[in-house]
Every structure is written in structure tokens, then in C-alpha cells.
């Protein structure tokens, strides 16, 4: 007996072909970043050099992971029907080129066991890195800003998806902007650090607030475990892009099974409340870092603010749920009315 086969678009090969076709340059960048991640992971495992308490391969590995997530998210967004697709295609291509060049020099320096960011040693790798960064980091930020504005001003998808895309675009811009805080944070204590090869190198800028970057770090992330770290708000802001888009997609999938989520306005309200909560969290970790406080050692003010954010989000979601249930009952009653009329006839 013949068995029914899954539609081509739902098979793994079909899904992969669709993904590759989202935005070819961005997907090529994603493949390249996946390669950077794998090579760097091997370096972490087999290279015993250490700088600032972690492997010099960890930075390119984290950049690779971040750009895989960023590239996939952006490529999917650009695959959706929207105005100005040719213009946004070119913006996506510029972002892909910038991503490959920026992460490429980070990988080179990681493989050499040397610092990539803010390295003023005059070494050829440091000079190359600073040249690439000075050109392509601002270009990446500008292209991302223009693309975000282009997507924010138009409606893409249903109401919930459209709002999720707008908030995701805004979050990516905010995250990149928060990264600029690092550039205005001078090294507080001389700035001489030991790289992975045991050489003393002067760094002009610090990730941390008020303490040296090599004081004490968390595993894998390399974030400070004793003081404020400006990389944290940058990370949280940037990855709000994925969080909010995944929320929008999840709500669309749940709408078929959960009655109170079937109304577009209700799903949009859920996304709005989540967006407020995520913005509050981003602001909180920024405030915490600027006060020189470690993420894992919050004080009473930080905990109180976090509690307030949780209460606001919980209250908002409770209200949205109540309204959504009311709308679902009204819709169910409206659907049942014609059937009741037919029974009377």
C-alpha cells in the first residue's frame, strides 16, 4: 500500500532549500559564521593558551554564534513580503559583507592568541583589525539602522508579526547603540594586559566599569563576575531581535490551538507587553553595568527594579489574557448563532 509523503516544502531538504533562498548573501554569511564557530570551538578544546582568564578562541566563537543568529533572523525577515525589497536586499548584502570582514579579523587575532579589540600594540594584525573595524563597524551600524527604519514604517504580516518585527528591528538598533558605550569607557588602570602568547599589550578601552577586564570572569561569556560589564547590555539588546521574533512566531502557531490567542489584536497585545518587559530588562542591565555592578551580584535596588518589571509584565499579561478570553467567547457565540437559527427553522 502506498504511503503519503510529506509536502516537499516540509521535508528537511525542502526547508533547507527555502532557507538558502531567503537572502543568499546573508545565508552565505551564516554558513561562514557557522564555520568560524566550529573552528573556534576546536581551538577552545585543543589550544591551552589563555588571555583575560579565557581562551583567545572564545571571542571569535561567540561572534560566530551571534552572527549566525543575527543572519538567520534578518534573512527570514527580508524573505517576507514588504515594500522596497530590492533596496532591503542591498542593505542585507552590505550587512553580510561587513559581518564576514569584522568577524574574520576577530578570528585571525584569536588564532594568533592576540587581542582584537582596542589593541594599540602596532602589530600588523592589530593594525588590520582596527582598519577593518573603523570602516565596516560604522557601515554595519548604519545599514542596520536604515534597514530597521525601512521595516518599522511598514506593516509586514499580521498585526502581531508586524509589531514583533518592528520591536525586533528597534532592539537590534538599540543593542548596537549600547555597544558604543564601550568605546567611551577608557581603561581605568594603565591598560597593560597579557595576551595568549604571554606578551604585554596595551589596551586603550575597557569592557568593565571601574575594574580591570581580567579581574574575574564568568565561564564562557567572559563577563565580569565582580564588576559592571558593558558587553551585557549590548548582548541583551542585540538578541532581543531573536526573542521578540520567536515570540511572534510562537503566538501564530499557538493561535490554532489556544482560543484566546486567535484574535490578532490579542496576540499583538502579548507582543507589546513582552516588548515593554524586554526594554525594561535591557535598561536594567545597562543601569547595573554603568554602576559597576556584576550581573550575578545584584544589589537591593537592582532586585527591586527587576521585581517591578516582573509585576508590570505579569499584570499586563493578565489583562491581555482576560480581554482575549472575552473576545474568544464573543467570537464563539457569534459562530454558534447561525447554527442555533438553523435549528429553529
KETILUM-873719 format. One record per residue (C-alpha): x, y, z; residue number from 1. Coordinates in nm, 4 decimals, padded with zeros to 6 digits. Each point is the difference from the previous one (the first is absolute). Example, Ala and Ser with C-alpha at 12.3 -4.5 7.8 and 13.67 -1.06 7.14 Angstrom:
// KETILUM-873719
(atom (01.2300,-00.4500,00.7800),1)
(atom (00.1370,00.3440,-00.0660),2)
//
This chain:
// KETILUM-873719
(atom (00.0000,00.0000,00.0000),1)
(atom (00.1400,00.3399,-00.0959),2)
(atom (00.0746,00.2411,00.2808),3)
(atom (-00.0611,00.3730,-00.0168),4)
(atom (00.3165,00.2044,-00.0180),5)
(atom (00.0505,00.3323,00.1735),6)
(atom (-00.0295,00.3106,-00.2171),7)
(atom (00.3342,00.0975,-00.1500),8)
(atom (00.0037,00.3275,00.1919),9)
(atom (-00.0287,-00.1792,00.3343),10)
(atom (00.2807,-00.2535,-00.0571),11)
(atom (00.3426,00.0858,00.1508),12)
(atom (00.1538,00.0419,-00.3471),13)
(atom (-00.2888,00.2218,-00.1088),14)
(atom (00.0226,00.2141,00.3120),15)
(atom (00.3760,00.0362,-00.0550),16)
(atom (-00.0506,00.1063,-00.3623),17)
(atom (-00.2565,00.2579,00.1105),18)
(atom (00.2346,00.1361,00.2665),19)
(atom (00.2889,00.0316,-00.2455),20)
(atom (-00.2286,00.1991,-00.2266),21)
(atom (-00.1003,00.2504,00.2712),22)
(atom (00.2879,00.2376,-00.0709),23)
(atom (00.2976,-00.1655,-00.1684),24)
(atom (00.2801,00.2325,00.1214),25)
(atom (-00.1243,-00.0099,00.3609),26)
(atom (-00.0337,-00.3799,-00.0128),27)
(atom (00.3558,-00.0279,-00.1368),28)
(atom (00.1076,00.2122,00.2969),29)
(atom (-00.1904,-00.2362,00.2329),30)
(atom (00.1853,-00.3007,-00.1426),31)
(atom (00.3318,00.1837,00.0382),32)
(atom (-00.0836,00.0948,00.3605),33)
(atom (-00.0940,-00.3609,00.0753),34)
(atom (00.3454,-00.0959,-00.1289),35)
(atom (00.1618,00.2645,00.2224),36)
(atom (-00.1931,-00.1419,00.2976),37)
(atom (00.1142,-00.3576,-00.0651),38)
(atom (00.3646,00.0943,-00.0583),39)
(atom (00.0010,00.2187,00.3111),40)
(atom (-00.1622,-00.2721,00.2089),41)
(atom (00.2764,-00.2371,-00.1045),42)
(atom (00.2495,00.2679,00.1019),43)
(atom (-00.1607,00.0298,00.3431),44)
(atom (00.0284,-00.3779,00.0451),45)
(atom (00.3551,-00.0562,-00.1256),46)
(atom (00.1848,00.3313,00.0498),47)
(atom (00.1011,00.0536,00.3636),48)
(atom (00.0897,00.3690,-00.0358),49)
(atom (-00.1867,00.2426,00.2273),50)
(atom (-00.0561,00.3756,-00.0028),51)
(atom (-00.2114,00.1884,00.2524),52)
(atom (-00.0963,-00.3310,00.1578),53)
(atom (-00.1494,-00.1597,-00.3124),54)
(atom (00.1197,-00.1586,-00.3239),55)
(atom (00.0880,00.2499,-00.2781),56)
(atom (-00.2261,-00.2123,-00.2212),57)
(atom (-00.3093,00.0806,00.2069),58)
(atom (-00.0491,00.3482,-00.1456),59)
(atom (-00.0175,-00.1150,-00.3657),60)
(atom (-00.2203,-00.2922,00.1086),61)
(atom (-00.2479,00.2346,00.1701),62)
(atom (00.0065,00.2390,-00.2955),63)
(atom (-00.0653,-00.2942,-00.2323),64)
(atom (-00.3005,-00.1155,00.2018),65)
(atom (-00.1384,00.3540,00.0243),66)
(atom (00.0275,00.0601,-00.3756),67)
(atom (-00.1588,-00.3364,-00.0816),68)
(atom (-00.3029,00.1067,00.2066),69)
(atom (00.0021,00.3545,-00.1419),70)
(atom (00.0400,-00.1152,-00.3607),71)
(atom (-00.2731,-00.2642,00.0175),72)
(atom (-00.2429,00.2410,00.1652),73)
(atom (00.0661,00.2779,-00.2463),74)
(atom (-00.0110,-00.2296,-00.3039),75)
(atom (-00.3389,-00.1326,00.1088),76)
(atom (-00.1337,00.3510,00.0575),77)
(atom (00.1128,00.1085,-00.3468),78)
(atom (-00.1694,-00.3037,-00.1568),79)
(atom (-00.3427,00.1272,00.1106),80)
(atom (-00.2054,00.2086,-00.2451),81)
(atom (00.0808,00.3676,00.0518),82)
(atom (00.0515,00.3211,-00.1921),83)
(atom (00.3420,00.0911,-00.1345),84)
(atom (00.1293,-00.3586,-00.0210),85)
(atom (00.2764,00.0931,-00.2435),86)
(atom (00.1204,00.2745,00.2350),87)
(atom (-00.0109,-00.2252,00.3066),88)
(atom (00.1788,-00.2765,-00.1954),89)
(atom (00.2956,00.2330,-00.0549),90)
(atom (-00.0035,00.1060,00.3646),91)
(atom (00.0042,-00.3667,00.1021),92)
(atom (00.2920,-00.0599,-00.2356),93)
(atom (00.1955,00.2872,00.1568),94)
(atom (-00.0694,-00.1473,00.3451),95)
(atom (00.1189,-00.3432,-00.1140),96)
(atom (00.3252,00.1438,-00.1383),97)
(atom (00.0629,00.2024,00.3164),98)
(atom (-00.0694,-00.3012,00.2200),99)
(atom (00.2439,-00.2252,-00.1868),100)
(atom (00.2803,00.2592,00.0074),101)
(atom (-00.0516,00.1042,00.3632),102)
(atom (-00.0157,-00.3547,00.1351),103)
(atom (00.2758,-00.1114,-00.2367),104)
(atom (00.2590,00.2246,00.1652),105)
(atom (-00.1226,-00.1044,00.3454),106)
(atom (00.0639,-00.3614,-00.1034),107)
(atom (00.3480,00.0847,-00.1291),108)
(atom (00.0947,00.1663,00.3277),109)
(atom (-00.1534,-00.2798,00.2054),110)
(atom (00.1999,-00.2586,-00.1932),111)
(atom (00.3149,00.2046,00.0623),112)
(atom (-00.0780,00.0154,00.3726),113)
(atom (-00.0184,00.3784,-00.0139),114)
(atom (-00.2555,00.2661,00.0909),115)
(atom (-00.2236,00.1248,-00.2791),116)
(atom (-00.1890,00.2892,00.1612),117)
(atom (00.1763,00.3201,00.1130),118)
(atom (00.3463,-00.1507,-00.0570),119)
(atom (00.2494,00.2867,-00.0326),120)
(atom (00.3119,-00.2176,-00.0323),121)
(atom (00.0703,00.0970,-00.3635),122)
(atom (00.0161,-00.3659,-00.1035),123)
(atom (-00.1120,-00.0651,-00.3609),124)
(atom (-00.3047,-00.1971,00.1219),125)
(atom (-00.0986,00.2786,00.2378),126)
(atom (00.0419,00.2594,-00.2756),127)
(atom (-00.2072,-00.2098,-00.2435),128)
(atom (-00.2708,-00.0514,00.2608),129)
(atom (-00.0254,00.3683,00.0849),130)
(atom (-00.0125,00.0926,-00.3710),131)
(atom (-00.2792,-00.2487,-00.0701),132)
(atom (-00.1908,00.1022,00.3125),133)
(atom (00.0312,00.3728,-00.0721),134)
(atom (-00.1618,-00.0465,-00.3419),135)
(atom (-00.2373,-00.2926,00.0238),136)
(atom (-00.1370,00.0233,00.3560),137)
(atom (-00.1478,00.3493,-00.0625),138)
(atom (-00.1215,-00.1185,-00.3414),139)
(atom (-00.1674,-00.3024,00.1596),140)
(atom (-00.1693,00.2210,00.2597),141)
(atom (-00.1177,00.2484,-00.2628),142)
(atom (-00.1377,-00.2720,-00.2293),143)
(atom (-00.1729,-00.1654,00.2948),144)
(atom (-00.1565,00.3326,00.1030),145)
(atom (-00.1270,00.0746,-00.3521),146)
(atom (-00.1345,-00.3533,-00.0356),147)
(atom (-00.1718,00.0203,00.3388),148)
(atom (-00.1703,00.3278,-00.0942),149)
(atom (-00.1080,-00.1480,-00.3346),150)
(atom (-00.1642,-00.2965,00.1740),151)
(atom (-00.1465,00.1984,00.2904),152)
(atom (-00.1967,00.2421,-00.2199),153)
(atom (-00.1928,-00.2730,-00.1791),154)
(atom (-00.2258,-00.2849,00.1093),155)
(atom (00.1343,-00.3486,-00.0737),156)
(atom (-00.2231,-00.2995,00.0757),157)
(atom (-00.2889,00.0035,00.2454),158)
(atom (-00.0237,00.2517,00.2830),159)
(atom (00.2020,-00.2053,00.2481),160)
(atom (00.2738,-00.0904,-00.2486),161)
(atom (00.0217,00.3584,-00.1231),162)
(atom (00.0476,00.1324,00.3533),163)
(atom (00.2528,-00.2759,00.0805),164)
(atom (00.2041,00.0963,-00.3081),165)
(atom (-00.0116,00.3684,00.0925),166)
(atom (00.1062,-00.0650,00.3585),167)
(atom (00.2698,-00.2448,-00.1153),168)
(atom (00.1416,00.2584,-00.2396),169)
(atom (-00.0041,00.2646,00.2720),170)
(atom (00.1686,-00.2383,00.2451),171)
(atom (00.2811,-00.0757,-00.2463),172)
(atom (00.0666,00.3722,-00.0448),173)
(atom (-00.0107,00.0582,00.3762),174)
(atom (00.2338,-00.2942,00.0575),175)
(atom (00.2549,00.1310,-00.2486),176)
(atom (-00.0303,00.3462,00.1504),177)
(atom (00.0644,-00.1358,00.3491),178)
(atom (00.3188,-00.1557,-00.1344),179)
(atom (00.1279,00.3536,-00.0559),180)
(atom (00.0083,00.0486,00.3781),181)
(atom (00.3128,-00.2167,00.0001),182)
(atom (00.1772,00.2377,-00.2384),183)
(atom (-00.0431,00.2839,00.2495),184)
(atom (00.1225,-00.2005,00.3001),185)
(atom (00.3771,00.0580,00.0369),186)
(atom (00.2216,-00.2604,00.1670),187)
(atom (00.0081,00.0986,00.3689),188)
(atom (00.3342,-00.1475,00.1100),189)
(atom (00.2740,00.0306,-00.2572),190)
(atom (-00.1424,-00.2441,-00.2511),191)
(atom (00.2937,-00.2416,-00.0218),192)
(atom (-00.1167,-00.3613,-00.0376),193)
(atom (00.1614,-00.3315,-00.0867),194)
(atom (-00.1180,-00.1591,-00.3242),195)
(atom (-00.0195,-00.3711,-00.0760),196)
(atom (00.3678,-00.0131,-00.0915),197)
(atom (00.1190,00.1567,00.3245),198)
(atom (00.0714,00.3410,-00.1550),199)
(atom (-00.0880,00.3264,00.1765),200)
(atom (-00.2475,00.2010,-00.2105),201)
(atom (-00.1523,00.3404,00.0701),202)
(atom (-00.3779,00.0288,-00.0430),203)
(atom (-00.1492,00.3480,-00.0168),204)
(atom (-00.3616,-00.0913,00.0774),205)
(atom (-00.1584,-00.2157,00.2711),206)
(atom (-00.3136,-00.2156,-00.0072),207)
(atom (-00.0339,00.0303,00.3748),208)
(atom (-00.0968,00.2990,00.2105),209)
(atom (00.2486,00.0965,00.2707),210)
(atom (00.2009,-00.3252,-00.0011),211)
(atom (00.2449,-00.1754,-00.2304),212)
(atom (-00.1395,-00.2285,-00.2673),213)
(atom (00.1999,-00.2978,00.1286),214)
(atom (-00.1038,00.0290,00.3665),215)
(atom (-00.2424,-00.2963,00.0158),216)
(atom (-00.2183,-00.1342,-00.2776),217)
(atom (-00.2969,-00.2323,-00.0406),218)
(atom (00.0533,-00.3268,-00.1890),219)
(atom (-00.0532,00.0161,-00.3782),220)
(atom (-00.1498,00.3493,-00.0137),221)
(atom (00.3152,00.1648,00.1338),222)
(atom (-00.2211,00.2599,00.1690),223)
(atom (00.1198,00.1467,00.3255),224)
(atom (-00.1103,-00.1858,00.3126),225)
(atom (00.1024,00.2822,00.2353),226)
(atom (-00.0878,00.3260,-00.1802),227)
(atom (-00.2069,00.1628,-00.2702),228)
(atom (00.0482,-00.1265,-00.3569),229)
(atom (-00.1244,00.2094,-00.2929),230)
(atom (-00.0096,-00.3009,-00.2317),231)
(atom (-00.3086,-00.1272,00.1840),232)
(atom (-00.2473,00.2741,-00.1082),233)
(atom (00.1442,-00.0237,-00.3523),234)
(atom (-00.0692,-00.3756,-00.0005),235)
(atom (-00.3480,00.0282,00.1509),236)
(atom (-00.1041,00.2766,-00.2398),237)
(atom (00.1299,-00.1752,-00.3108),238)
(atom (-00.1641,-00.3330,00.0778),239)
(atom (-00.3343,00.1578,00.0761),240)
(atom (-00.0322,-00.0250,-00.3776),241)
(atom (-00.0191,-00.3798,00.0177),242)
(atom (-00.2055,-00.0124,00.3209),243)
(atom (-00.2769,00.2261,-00.1279),244)
(atom (-00.0202,-00.1578,-00.3453),245)
(atom (-00.0145,-00.3502,00.1478),246)
(atom (-00.2785,00.1179,00.2294),247)
(atom (-00.1965,00.1304,-00.2988),248)
(atom (00.0444,-00.3298,-00.1862),249)
(atom (-00.0924,-00.2051,00.3073),250)
(atom (-00.3201,00.1985,00.0488),251)
(atom (-00.0962,-00.0587,-00.3643),252)
(atom (00.0501,-00.3750,00.0463),253)
(atom (-00.1934,-00.0090,00.3280),254)
(atom (-00.2928,00.1974,-00.1440),255)
(atom (-00.1343,-00.3145,-00.1703),256)
(atom (-00.0202,-00.1850,00.3336),257)
(atom (-00.0514,00.2673,00.2648),258)
(atom (-00.3352,00.1744,-00.0350),259)
(atom (00.0886,00.3246,00.1775),260)
(atom (00.2978,00.0563,-00.2338),261)
(atom (-00.1991,-00.0240,-00.3237),262)
(atom (-00.0779,00.3697,-00.0137),263)
(atom (00.2829,00.1974,-00.1650),264)
(atom (-00.0475,00.2895,00.2395),265)
(atom (00.0555,-00.2286,00.2986),266)
(atom (00.3230,-00.1438,-00.1448),267)
(atom (00.1182,00.3510,-00.0778),268)
(atom (-00.0660,00.1015,00.3606),269)
(atom (00.2039,-00.2975,00.1266),270)
(atom (00.2915,00.1093,-00.2207),271)
(atom (-00.0373,00.3593,00.1224),272)
(atom (00.0123,-00.0998,00.3675),273)
(atom (00.3002,-00.2263,-00.0657),274)
(atom (00.1699,00.2857,-00.1829),275)
(atom (-00.0502,00.2304,00.2982),276)
(atom (00.1422,-00.2650,00.2299),277)
(atom (00.3020,-00.0623,-00.2216),278)
(atom (00.0687,00.3720,-00.0298),279)
(atom (-00.0146,00.0231,00.3796),280)
(atom (00.2447,-00.2904,00.0335),281)
(atom (00.2398,00.1599,-00.2483),282)
(atom (-00.0158,00.3303,00.1878),283)
(atom (00.0535,-00.1820,00.3299),284)
(atom (00.3176,-00.1851,-00.1049),285)
(atom (00.1322,00.3235,-00.1542),286)
(atom (-00.0584,00.1898,00.3252),287)
(atom (00.1547,-00.2863,00.1947),288)
(atom (00.3143,-00.0057,-00.2158),289)
(atom (00.0435,00.3776,00.0097),290)
(atom (-00.0100,-00.0160,00.3811),291)
(atom (00.2900,-00.2453,-00.0058),292)
(atom (-00.2123,-00.2882,00.1238),293)
(atom (00.0423,-00.3612,-00.1098),294)
(atom (-00.2973,-00.1694,-00.1662),295)
(atom (00.0148,-00.2869,00.2503),296)
(atom (00.0302,00.2200,00.3098),297)
(atom (-00.3017,00.2361,-00.0153),298)
(atom (-00.0633,00.2375,00.2868),299)
(atom (-00.3362,00.0826,00.1595),300)
(atom (-00.0772,00.2785,-00.2502),301)
(atom (00.0639,-00.2278,-00.2958),302)
(atom (-00.2149,-00.2773,00.1458),303)
(atom (-00.2790,00.2450,00.0816),304)
(atom (00.0035,00.1350,-00.3554),305)
(atom (-00.0022,-00.3525,-00.1417),306)
(atom (-00.2958,-00.0807,00.2242),307)
(atom (-00.1847,00.3074,-00.1281),308)
(atom (00.0600,-00.1063,-00.3623),309)
(atom (-00.1312,-00.3500,00.0768),310)
(atom (-00.3117,00.1426,00.1687),311)
(atom (-00.0718,00.2358,-00.2917),312)
(atom (00.0391,-00.2788,-00.2570),313)
(atom (-00.2082,-00.2443,00.2072),314)
(atom (-00.2778,00.2573,00.0443),315)
(atom (00.0069,00.0823,-00.3698),316)
(atom (-00.0153,-00.3656,-00.1051),317)
(atom (-00.2844,-00.0649,00.2455),318)
(atom (-00.2002,00.2859,-00.1480),319)
(atom (00.0711,-00.1148,-00.3565),320)
(atom (-00.1038,-00.3548,00.0888),321)
(atom (-00.3296,00.1225,00.1478),322)
(atom (-00.0792,00.2108,-00.3058),323)
(atom (00.1031,-00.2839,-00.2310),324)
(atom (-00.2316,-00.2469,00.1756),325)
(atom (-00.2866,00.2492,-00.0259),326)
(atom (00.0618,00.0448,-00.3722),327)
(atom (00.0187,-00.3775,-00.0482),328)
(atom (-00.3379,-00.0476,00.1751),329)
(atom (-00.1565,00.2741,-00.2117),330)
(atom (00.1367,-00.1557,-00.3188),331)
(atom (-00.1189,-00.3476,00.1020),332)
(atom (-00.3473,00.1351,00.0749),333)
(atom (-00.0115,00.1753,-00.3368),334)
(atom (00.0955,-00.3233,-00.1763),335)
(atom (-00.2577,-00.1999,00.1929),336)
(atom (-00.2881,00.2407,-00.0737),337)
(atom (-00.0563,-00.0995,-00.3675),338)
(atom (-00.0035,-00.3686,00.1009),339)
(atom (-00.2594,00.0724,00.2691),340)
(atom (-00.2137,00.1895,-00.2549),341)
(atom (00.0167,-00.2952,-00.2411),342)
(atom (-00.1172,-00.2346,00.2768),343)
(atom (-00.3040,00.2227,00.0653),344)
(atom (-00.0897,-00.0016,-00.3686),345)
//
